[in-house]
């Protein structure tokens, strides 16, 4: 299964997600603003023009901690086991 999402988050907005199956990966690319990506207890900032790949079998989330709108695309791939 593959999904493609385009997200827009306003300053202060956040989204939390439970873990997905162990074969799930997410590729995120930030178009504008800065994304705070949380994987379990670890946080990473992904700035405009940058990308990140994450295994999302654990609780994870996305936050806009900035003062400008955040726009990013996310490809979710649940690979066969």
N, CA, C and O atoms as a GROMACS GRO file, in nm:
protein
  324
    1UNK      N    1   0.084  -0.115   0.000
    1UNK     CA    2   0.000   0.000   0.000
    1UNK      C    3   0.089   0.123   0.000
    1UNK      O    4   0.186   0.131   0.076
    2UNK      N    5   0.056   0.219  -0.085
    2UNK     CA    6   0.127   0.347  -0.089
    2UNK      C    7   0.024   0.458  -0.089
    2UNK      O    8  -0.075   0.453  -0.162
    3UNK      N    9   0.048   0.560  -0.005
    3UNK     CA   10  -0.039   0.677   0.002
    3UNK      C   11   0.046   0.802  -0.017
    3UNK      O   12   0.163   0.804   0.023
    4UNK      N   13  -0.011   0.906  -0.078
    4UNK     CA   14   0.056   1.034  -0.093
    4UNK      C   15  -0.034   1.141  -0.032
    4UNK      O   16  -0.151   1.154  -0.069
    5UNK      N   17   0.022   1.217   0.062
    5UNK     CA   18  -0.053   1.321   0.133
    5UNK      C   19   0.017   1.455   0.116
    5UNK      O   20   0.140   1.462   0.106
    6UNK      N   21  -0.061   1.561   0.115
    6UNK     CA   22  -0.007   1.698   0.123
    6UNK      C   23  -0.071   1.761   0.245
    6UNK      O   24  -0.193   1.774   0.253
    7UNK      N   25   0.012   1.802   0.340
    7UNK     CA   26  -0.036   1.856   0.466
    7UNK      C   27  -0.007   2.005   0.474
    7UNK      O   28   0.096   2.052   0.425
    8UNK      N   29  -0.099   2.079   0.535
    8UNK     CA   30  -0.078   2.219   0.571
    8UNK      C   31  -0.114   2.232   0.718
    8UNK      O   32  -0.223   2.195   0.759
    9UNK      N   33  -0.020   2.284   0.797
    9UNK     CA   34  -0.042   2.300   0.940
    9UNK      C   35  -0.013   2.445   0.979
    9UNK      O   36   0.088   2.503   0.938
   10UNK      N   37  -0.102   2.502   1.057
   10UNK     CA   38  -0.084   2.638   1.105
   10UNK      C   39   0.008   2.638   1.227
   10UNK      O   40   0.026   2.535   1.291
   11UNK      N   41   0.067   2.754   1.260
   11UNK     CA   42   0.153   2.762   1.378
   11UNK      C   43   0.082   2.706   1.502
   11UNK      O   44  -0.034   2.740   1.529
   12UNK      N   45   0.152   2.622   1.576
   12UNK     CA   46   0.097   2.562   1.697
   12UNK      C   47   0.018   2.434   1.674
   12UNK      O   48  -0.016   2.365   1.770
   13UNK      N   49  -0.012   2.402   1.550
   13UNK     CA   50  -0.090   2.282   1.521
   13UNK      C   51  -0.003   2.157   1.531
   13UNK      O   52   0.116   2.160   1.499
   14UNK      N   53  -0.063   2.046   1.576
   14UNK     CA   54   0.010   1.920   1.591
   14UNK      C   55  -0.082   1.803   1.558
   14UNK      O   56  -0.205   1.814   1.566
   15UNK      N   57  -0.021   1.691   1.521
   15UNK     CA   58  -0.094   1.568   1.494
   15UNK      C   59  -0.013   1.452   1.549
   15UNK      O   60   0.107   1.441   1.521
   16UNK      N   61  -0.076   1.365   1.626
   16UNK     CA   62  -0.010   1.246   1.682
   16UNK      C   63  -0.069   1.122   1.617
   16UNK      O   64  -0.189   1.116   1.591
   17UNK      N   65   0.016   1.023   1.592
   17UNK     CA   66  -0.028   0.900   1.527
   17UNK      C   67   0.024   0.780   1.605
   17UNK      O   68   0.138   0.781   1.651
   18UNK      N   69  -0.058   0.676   1.620
   18UNK     CA   70  -0.007   0.553   1.681
   18UNK      C   71   0.089   0.485   1.582
   18UNK      O   72   0.097   0.525   1.466
   19UNK      N   73   0.159   0.385   1.627
   19UNK     CA   74   0.248   0.312   1.538
   19UNK      C   75   0.172   0.236   1.431
   19UNK      O   76   0.057   0.195   1.451
   20UNK      N   77   0.237   0.218   1.318
   20UNK     CA   78   0.182   0.142   1.206
   20UNK      C   79   0.250   0.004   1.203
   20UNK      O   80   0.337  -0.022   1.285
   21UNK      N   81   0.211  -0.084   1.110
   21UNK     CA   82   0.279  -0.212   1.098
   21UNK      C   83   0.431  -0.193   1.078
   21UNK      O   84   0.475  -0.090   1.027
   22UNK      N   85   0.509  -0.291   1.119
   22UNK     CA   86   0.656  -0.280   1.119
   22UNK      C   87   0.716  -0.256   0.982
   22UNK      O   88   0.831  -0.214   0.973
   23UNK      N   89   0.643  -0.281   0.876
   23UNK     CA   90   0.697  -0.262   0.741
   23UNK      C   91   0.659  -0.125   0.682
   23UNK      O   92   0.667  -0.106   0.561
   24UNK      N   93   0.618  -0.030   0.768
   24UNK     CA   94   0.573   0.100   0.720
   24UNK      C   95   0.685   0.203   0.730
   24UNK      O   96   0.753   0.215   0.832
   25UNK      N   97   0.702   0.278   0.621
   25UNK     CA   98   0.799   0.387   0.614
   25UNK      C   99   0.726   0.512   0.566
   25UNK      O  100   0.628   0.503   0.493
   26UNK      N  101   0.775   0.629   0.608
   26UNK     CA  102   0.721   0.755   0.560
   26UNK      C  103   0.835   0.840   0.506
   26UNK      O  104   0.940   0.852   0.570
   27UNK      N  105   0.814   0.897   0.389
   27UNK     CA  106   0.907   0.993   0.330
   27UNK      C  107   0.838   1.128   0.336
   27UNK      O  108   0.730   1.146   0.281
   28UNK      N  109   0.902   1.224   0.404
   28UNK     CA  110   0.844   1.356   0.422
   28UNK      C  111   0.932   1.459   0.353
   28UNK      O  112   1.055   1.453   0.364
   29UNK      N  113   0.871   1.554   0.283
   29UNK     CA  114   0.945   1.663   0.220
   29UNK      C  115   0.875   1.794   0.256
   29UNK      O  116   0.757   1.812   0.229
   30UNK      N  117   0.951   1.886   0.317
   30UNK     CA  118   0.895   2.013   0.362
   30UNK      C  119   0.907   2.116   0.251
   30UNK      O  120   1.017   2.143   0.201
   31UNK      N  121   0.794   2.173   0.212
   31UNK     CA  122   0.791   2.276   0.108
   31UNK      C  123   0.806   2.415   0.168
   31UNK      O  124   0.874   2.500   0.110
   32UNK      N  125   0.743   2.440   0.283
   32UNK     CA  126   0.746   2.572   0.347
   32UNK      C  127   0.737   2.554   0.497
   32UNK      O  128   0.669   2.464   0.546
   33UNK      N  129   0.804   2.641   0.572
   33UNK     CA  130   0.802   2.634   0.717
   33UNK      C  131   0.901   2.531   0.766
   33UNK      O  132   0.997   2.496   0.697
   34UNK      N  133   0.878   2.481   0.887
   34UNK     CA  134   0.965   2.379   0.948
   34UNK      C  135   0.878   2.278   1.021
   34UNK      O  136   0.788   2.315   1.096
   35UNK      N  137   0.906   2.152   0.999
   35UNK     CA  138   0.832   2.041   1.059
   35UNK      C  139   0.911   1.986   1.177
   35UNK      O  140   1.029   1.956   1.164
   36UNK      N  141   0.845   1.974   1.292
   36UNK     CA  142   0.904   1.901   1.404
   36UNK      C  143   0.847   1.760   1.397
   36UNK      O  144   0.728   1.739   1.418
   37UNK      N  145   0.934   1.665   1.368
   37UNK     CA  146   0.897   1.524   1.354
   37UNK      C  147   0.936   1.453   1.483
   37UNK      O  148   1.052   1.457   1.524
   38UNK      N  149   0.839   1.386   1.546
   38UNK     CA  150   0.865   1.312   1.668
   38UNK      C  151   0.849   1.164   1.641
   38UNK      O  152   0.748   1.120   1.585
   39UNK      N  153   0.950   1.086   1.680
   39UNK     CA  154   0.947   0.940   1.669
   39UNK      C  155   0.976   0.886   1.808
   39UNK      O  156   1.090   0.886   1.853
   40UNK      N  157   0.872   0.839   1.875
   40UNK     CA  158   0.889   0.796   2.014
   40UNK      C  159   0.931   0.914   2.099
   40UNK      O  160   0.857   1.011   2.109
   41UNK      N  161   1.049   0.908   2.159
   41UNK     CA  162   1.101   1.015   2.245
   41UNK      C  163   1.194   1.110   2.170
   41UNK      O  164   1.244   1.206   2.229
   42UNK      N  165   1.219   1.085   2.042
   42UNK     CA  166   1.315   1.163   1.965
   42UNK      C  167   1.244   1.265   1.877
   42UNK      O  168   1.146   1.232   1.810
   43UNK      N  169   1.294   1.391   1.878
   43UNK     CA  170   1.239   1.496   1.793
   43UNK      C  171   1.347   1.543   1.696
   43UNK      O  172   1.465   1.548   1.730
   44UNK      N  173   1.305   1.577   1.576
   44UNK     CA  174   1.395   1.628   1.473
   44UNK      C  175   1.323   1.737   1.397
   44UNK      O  176   1.204   1.723   1.366
   45UNK      N  177   1.393   1.845   1.365
   45UNK     CA  178   1.336   1.952   1.284
   45UNK      C  179   1.376   1.930   1.139
   45UNK      O  180   1.493   1.907   1.108
   46UNK      N  181   1.277   1.938   1.050
   46UNK     CA  182   1.300   1.926   0.907
   46UNK      C  183   1.260   2.059   0.845
   46UNK      O  184   1.142   2.096   0.847
   47UNK      N  185   1.357   2.132   0.791
   47UNK     CA  186   1.334   2.267   0.739
   47UNK      C  187   1.285   2.262   0.594
   47UNK      O  188   1.292   2.159   0.528
   48UNK      N  189   1.237   2.376   0.546
   48UNK     CA  190   1.193   2.388   0.407
   48UNK      C  191   1.306   2.347   0.313
   48UNK      O  192   1.420   2.390   0.330
   49UNK      N  193   1.272   2.264   0.215
   49UNK     CA  194   1.370   2.214   0.120
   49UNK      C  195   1.438   2.085   0.163
   49UNK      O  196   1.511   2.025   0.085
   50UNK      N  197   1.414   2.042   0.286
   50UNK     CA  198   1.474   1.919   0.336
   50UNK      C  199   1.373   1.804   0.334
   50UNK      O  200   1.252   1.826   0.327
   51UNK      N  201   1.426   1.682   0.342
   51UNK     CA  202   1.343   1.562   0.345
   51UNK      C  203   1.388   1.471   0.459
   51UNK      O  204   1.500   1.484   0.508
   52UNK      N  205   1.301   1.381   0.500
   52UNK     CA  206   1.335   1.282   0.603
   52UNK      C  207   1.262   1.153   0.571
   52UNK      O  208   1.152   1.154   0.515
   53UNK      N  209   1.324   1.042   0.607
   53UNK     CA  210   1.262   0.911   0.597
   53UNK      C  211   1.251   0.855   0.737
   53UNK      O  212   1.346   0.862   0.814
   54UNK      N  213   1.134   0.800   0.771
   54UNK     CA  214   1.113   0.749   0.906
   54UNK      C  215   1.043   0.614   0.902
   54UNK      O  216   0.951   0.592   0.824
   55UNK      N  217   1.089   0.524   0.988
   55UNK     CA  218   1.014   0.400   1.014
   55UNK      C  219   0.911   0.439   1.118
   55UNK      O  220   0.944   0.495   1.222
   56UNK      N  221   0.786   0.410   1.090
   56UNK     CA  222   0.679   0.461   1.177
   56UNK      C  223   0.600   0.349   1.245
   56UNK      O  224   0.478   0.357   1.259
   57UNK      N  225   0.672   0.245   1.288
   57UNK     CA  226   0.605   0.139   1.363
   57UNK      C  227   0.586   0.178   1.510
   57UNK      O  228   0.523   0.105   1.586
   58UNK      N  229   0.641   0.294   1.549
   58UNK     CA  230   0.623   0.344   1.685
   58UNK      C  231   0.537   0.470   1.681
   58UNK      O  232   0.515   0.528   1.574
   59UNK      N  233   0.488   0.512   1.798
   59UNK     CA  234   0.411   0.636   1.805
   59UNK      C  235   0.495   0.750   1.748
   59UNK      O  236   0.615   0.761   1.775
   60UNK      N  237   0.431   0.833   1.667
   60UNK     CA  238   0.502   0.943   1.602
   60UNK      C  239   0.408   1.061   1.584
   60UNK      O  240   0.287   1.048   1.601
   61UNK      N  241   0.465   1.176   1.548
   61UNK     CA  242   0.380   1.293   1.531
   61UNK      C  243   0.449   1.404   1.454
   61UNK      O  244   0.569   1.400   1.429
   62UNK      N  245   0.368   1.502   1.418
   62UNK     CA  246   0.412   1.616   1.338
   62UNK      C  247   0.363   1.742   1.407
   62UNK      O  248   0.249   1.748   1.453
   63UNK      N  249   0.451   1.844   1.416
   63UNK     CA  250   0.414   1.970   1.480
   63UNK      C  251   0.470   2.086   1.400
   63UNK      O  252   0.576   2.077   1.338
   64UNK      N  253   0.396   2.196   1.404
   64UNK     CA  254   0.447   2.322   1.352
   64UNK      C  255   0.475   2.411   1.472
   64UNK      O  256   0.383   2.471   1.528
   65UNK      N  257   0.601   2.420   1.511
   65UNK     CA  258   0.641   2.503   1.624
   65UNK      C  259   0.682   2.642   1.581
   65UNK      O  260   0.722   2.724   1.664
   66UNK      N  261   0.673   2.670   1.451
   66UNK     CA  262   0.715   2.800   1.398
   66UNK      C  263   0.604   2.903   1.402
   66UNK      O  264   0.499   2.882   1.463
   67UNK      N  265   0.630   3.016   1.336
   67UNK     CA  266   0.533   3.126   1.332
   67UNK      C  267   0.469   3.139   1.194
   67UNK      O  268   0.381   3.224   1.175
   68UNK      N  269   0.511   3.057   1.099
   68UNK     CA  270   0.456   3.059   0.963
   68UNK      C  271   0.388   2.926   0.934
   68UNK      O  272   0.418   2.826   1.000
   69UNK      N  273   0.297   2.923   0.837
   69UNK     CA  274   0.235   2.796   0.800
   69UNK      C  275   0.340   2.694   0.753
   69UNK      O  276   0.442   2.730   0.695
   70UNK      N  277   0.312   2.568   0.780
   70UNK     CA  278   0.396   2.455   0.741
   70UNK      C  279   0.325   2.381   0.629
   70UNK      O  280   0.207   2.350   0.639
   71UNK      N  281   0.398   2.352   0.522
   71UNK     CA  282   0.344   2.273   0.411
   71UNK      C  283   0.444   2.161   0.382
   71UNK      O  284   0.562   2.186   0.359
   72UNK      N  285   0.396   2.036   0.384
   72UNK     CA  286   0.484   1.924   0.352
   72UNK      C  287   0.406   1.814   0.283
   72UNK      O  288   0.284   1.802   0.298
   73UNK      N  289   0.479   1.733   0.206
   73UNK     CA  290   0.420   1.615   0.145
   73UNK      C  291   0.473   1.493   0.218
   73UNK      O  292   0.586   1.491   0.268
   74UNK      N  293   0.390   1.391   0.224
   74UNK     CA  294   0.427   1.269   0.293
   74UNK      C  295   0.384   1.150   0.207
   74UNK      O  296   0.268   1.140   0.168
   75UNK      N  297   0.479   1.063   0.179
   75UNK     CA  298   0.449   0.937   0.112
   75UNK      C  299   0.459   0.827   0.217
   75UNK      O  300   0.562   0.812   0.282
   76UNK      N  301   0.352   0.752   0.234
   76UNK     CA  302   0.348   0.641   0.330
   76UNK      C  303   0.353   0.512   0.249
   76UNK      O  304   0.271   0.490   0.160
   77UNK      N  305   0.449   0.428   0.281
   77UNK     CA  306   0.463   0.299   0.212
   77UNK      C  307   0.458   0.188   0.315
   77UNK      O  308   0.546   0.177   0.401
   78UNK      N  309   0.355   0.104   0.305
   78UNK     CA  310   0.347  -0.016   0.388
   78UNK      C  311   0.388  -0.132   0.299
   78UNK      O  312   0.311  -0.179   0.215
   79UNK      N  313   0.510  -0.178   0.318
   79UNK     CA  314   0.567  -0.280   0.232
   79UNK      C  315   0.522  -0.419   0.274
   79UNK      O  316   0.490  -0.441   0.391
   80UNK      N  317   0.518  -0.514   0.181
   80UNK     CA  318   0.482  -0.650   0.218
   80UNK      C  319   0.588  -0.709   0.312
   80UNK      O  320   0.707  -0.678   0.299
   81UNK      N  321   0.544  -0.792   0.404
   81UNK     CA  322   0.641  -0.851   0.499
   81UNK      C  323   0.706  -0.974   0.442
   81UNK      O  324   0.790  -1.036   0.508
   0.00000   0.00000   0.00000
